[in-house]
Amino acid sequence: MRWSDVYVRSCAVALGEGEPVEAAVAAGRYDPAVREAHGYESIAVAGDTCAADLAVDAARVAIARSGVDPAAIGVFVHAYVDEQGPQGVSEPATYVQGMAHDGRARALGLRQGCNGAIASLEVGALYASAGTTAVLTSAARYAGENDRYRDDQGGVPADGATAMVLDRGDGVARLLATEIVGDGRYSALSALDPDAFGSREEFRRAQRRRVMSMMRTMTEARGDCVRAALADAGVRAGDVTHWLLPYTGRFLIDREFCAEFGIDDKRTTWDLGRTVGHLLSGGDSVVGLTHLLQTGGAAPGDRVVLLGDSTGFAFGCAVLEILTEPAWQAGA
């Protein structure tokens, strides 16, 4: 989807304190082989602060940075996955809007897993293009029954929130295009029953066929999503200065995808991501964008791609062009 007059006015993050993963390894909480495979150094852990309050903190900063008239804010879009809190709050989007904004506005909750922040960016762009200032938030805080380091063999869940303000007319970056691709053909598959096969080897072959087919579908969908966004933006992969990938760890990187688009570590923010962990609300790319803008890592004229990926069945891509160094850049 191509955009002609939608701008990022500001963005902000609110992250938990960095917990060194070596401490988790030493305590027996984190398998050292898994830690080595993923390459994390620390994980953002928020303690007792709930996810919704992290989103409020990020939204307040983003609104202040944006310079917009709060009365012009017409919509909040909050992306989330799990429990947001505080106790007794059943609608986190309304809570975030009410606590971060002194007035009335639409408050929409959006749940698309780890693609949530990119999906909210496309929804917010629809409102911004119609003349409504949009505030986009995402938040996640680990609330599993196990340990975040043992939850699965994927990226380690982090605690944190992101916020972004979209408007027409001007901003620190121009939104060129977005694309969302959904392919849920595998999302409702039930587990295979080993007893339904004549031998253990037959069961394993059937599992392998299913997994390989699913992985091919994921790679194709992710690539289709990025190709469509780049085409709408009128940008070639080689023109992209920064690729902001999910912080799901080194082990889960799609090497084939990175090779197709010429993505290497120098064009990502993995050096930051390995100290944060993975925000299940999809905010990793916004964390990366905020870092680039705050530190001067992105210069006017740079093209930036933000990516989201929800459990392999929903993919998002946004293409931005950096226009100016923000007044809220560190040291400005």
N, C-alpha and C positions, 0 to 999 in steps of 0.2 A: 504494500500500500504506500503510495507516494504522498508526501506532505509538502505543502508549499509555504505555509505561514505558521509553523509551530516551533516554538523555541524553548529550550531549557533555560529558565531564569536562574536556577540554583539547584544544588543538591547537598545532602548532609547525611551523616551516619551517626549512630549511637551503638557502640560495641562494648561487650563485656571485657573484663580484664584478661590479658593473655595468660593462659595456664600452660607452662612448659610441658610438652608431651613426654619429655624424658622423665619427669616426675611421675607421670601415669605409668610409664614402662617400669620404673623402679618399684612402684607400688603393686605391680602385677595387674594393673587395670587395662593395659594396652599391650597387645602382642607385638614384640619387637620386630618380627618379620613383616607384619602389616605396616607398622610405623615406617620401616625402611622402604617398603614398596610405595607408600603414599608420599613420604617426604615432608610431612608436617613438622613444624618447629614448636608451635604453640596454638592453642585454641581459645577463642573468645568465650569467656564464661561470665555470666551476668549475676551470679549469686541469687539474691532474693527478688531482684527487679523483674517484673513480669514483662512479657513481650509487648503488650499494648502500651505500657509506659515508656519502653524504649522507643516505640514509634512516635509517641507524643514528643519526646525529647528531640528526635531527629526532625520532626515536622516543624517544631518551633524554630529551630536553627535555620532550616531551609526557607521558611517564610520570612524570617528576619533578613536573611541574605538576599532574598529575591528583590526586595524593595517594592513589592506589589502592595496595592491598597488591600488590606484584609477584607474590606467590604466587597471587593471584586471577586473573591474566591467563591466559586459556585459549586465545586464538587471536590470531595475527598474520595480517593479510591484506595482501599487498604487490602493488600495481598497477604494472605496468611495460610497456614496449614493446620496447626494444632491449637491447643488451648492458648488463649491470649491473656486472660485475666483482665483486671483484678477480680477477686472473688465476687460473684454475683452479677458480673457484666456478661450479658449474653450476645451482644452485638458489638464487636470490637471496632468496626468502622465508625459507628456513631460515637463511641467513646473517644476514639482518637480525634475525630472532628470537634467534639465538644470541649475536649481538654486543650487542644492546640489552637483553637480558633474561637474568638469572641464574637459569635454570630451564628447565623443559620446557613447551611449549605447541604447539598446532597451528600449522603454518606453511603458509599457502595462497598460491600465486601466482595472480594474476588478470591476464589480458591482454585488455583491451577498448579498446585505443588511448586516444584522448583522452577517453573516457568512463570510464576505469579507476577514478579516485578516487571518482566517484559510484557506480559499480557496487560497489566495495568497501564503501562506506557502507551500501548495502542488505544486502550479505552480512554485514557486521559487526553490523548491527542485528538480524539473525536470531539470531546468537549472544548478543548482549547481552540480548535479550528472553527468552532461555532461562536467563539468570542467569550468563553468562560474560563477564567483562571482555574487550573486544576492542581491539586496537591496529591501526589502519589506517595503512599507509604507501603512498606513491607516490614514484617517483623517475625522473628522466630526465637524461641527459647526452648532448649531441650527439656522435654517433660516425660521422657520415656520411663518405663518401669525398670529398665536395666541401667547400665552405665553407658554414657555416650560413646565411650571407646570400645564397647562390646556390642553396640546396637546391631551392626552388620559389618561386613567387610568393605563397605564403601567409604565415602568421605565422612569425616568426623563432624557431627552436627555442632554448629556454633550458635552463640547467643548474640543477637544484634538486630538493628533496624536501619532502614534507609528511608530517605525522603527526597522528593524531587518536585519542583514547581514548574509547570508548563504554562505558557501564555503565547499570545500573538505579538507580533511587532518587533521584538528584539530579545536578546538573551546572550548567555555565554556560549551557547551552542545551538545550532539549527538542526532540527529533526528532519532528516532526508527521507527515510523510509522505515517501515516496520513490516514484519511478516510473522504470522503464526501458522504453524502446521500441526494438525492433530492426526494421529494414526493410532486408533485404539484397538486394532484387530487382535492384539495380544494381551490387552489389559485385563480381560475377564477370563483368561485361561485358568483352569483348575490344575492342580498338581497331578502329574501322572501317577498311576497306581502301579507299583512294582509287581504286584500279584497278577496284573493283567497281562504280563509278558511271560514267555516261555522260559527265559533265562535272565540272569542279571545283565549279561552282555547286551541282550536285545533291549532291555530297559534303558541302559546307558546310551545305546545308539539312538533310540527314540528321543531321549533327552537332548542329545547333542544336535540332532536335526532340528529340533524345536528352537534351541538356543541360538544356533547359527542362523536360522531363518529370521528370528527376532532381531539379532544383531545387524543383519544385512538391512532389514527394514529401518532400523534406527539410523544407520549410517546414511541411507538414501534420504530419509525424511529430513535429517539435520542438514544435509547438503542441499536439498531442494529449497529448504527454508532460507538458507544463507544466499544461495544463488538468486532467488526471487527478490530478496531485500536489496542486494547489491545492484541488480538490474533496475529496479525501481529508483534507486538512488543515483543511478548513472555513475557508479563507482566500480572499478576493477579491484579484484582481491589484492593486487600488487600496490594499489594506491592507499590501502588501509595502513595507518601508522600503528594503531593499537587494537588488539583483539582481546576483549574482556570476557574470558571464559569462566564457567563455574569453577569454584574452588573445591572440586571433588577429589583431589589428590592425583598423584602422578600415575598410579596404577590404572585408573579408569580413563586416561586420555585416549581418545580415538585417533590413533596414529594415522590412519588412512585419511581421515577428515583433515587433520592438520597438514598432511603432505599435499593434499589437493589445493588448499588455499595458501600454502606457503607460510604457515604459522609456526614460529619458533618462540622460545621463552623470552627472547629480547623484545618481542612485540606483544607480550602479555603482561599482566601484573601478578604473576605467580609468586614473585618474591614477597609481595604483600600477602597474597592468599595463603601461603604456607604458614603465616603467623596468625591467621584469622580462623580458618576452618570454613565449613560449608553452611551457609544460611539456607535452611529448607524452604524459605519463602521466595527464593530466587533472587535475593538481593546482592549476590556476589558481584555482578557486573556493575551495579550502582556503587558499591564500595570501591571498586577499581576506578570508576569514573571520578568519584569524589576525590580520591587520592591523587589522581592525575591533575585535576584542576587545582587542588589546594597546594600541591607541591611544585607546580609549573612543569610537570612532566608531559603535559599536552600543550602544544603551541597553536596559535591561530593558523588555520588552514589544514590542521590534522584531521583525518577521517578516522572515526572510532566506531568499532562494531561491538555491540553488547549482545551476549548470547544467553539463552535460558534453555533448560532441558528438564522436563518433568517426568521422572520415572521411565524415560524412554518413549513416551507416547504423546508428548506435546512439546513442540520446539518453538522457540521464539528468537527473533533477530531484529535488532534496531541499528540503524546507521545514522551517525551524527557527524556534523562538521563543526569543529571548534572555531569560534569567531573571535574571541578575545580572552585575555587573562582576567579572571574575576577579581573584583575589588576585595573579596574575602580570601584571596590567595595568601598563604602563610607568608608573613613579612611584608605584605602590601601596605 
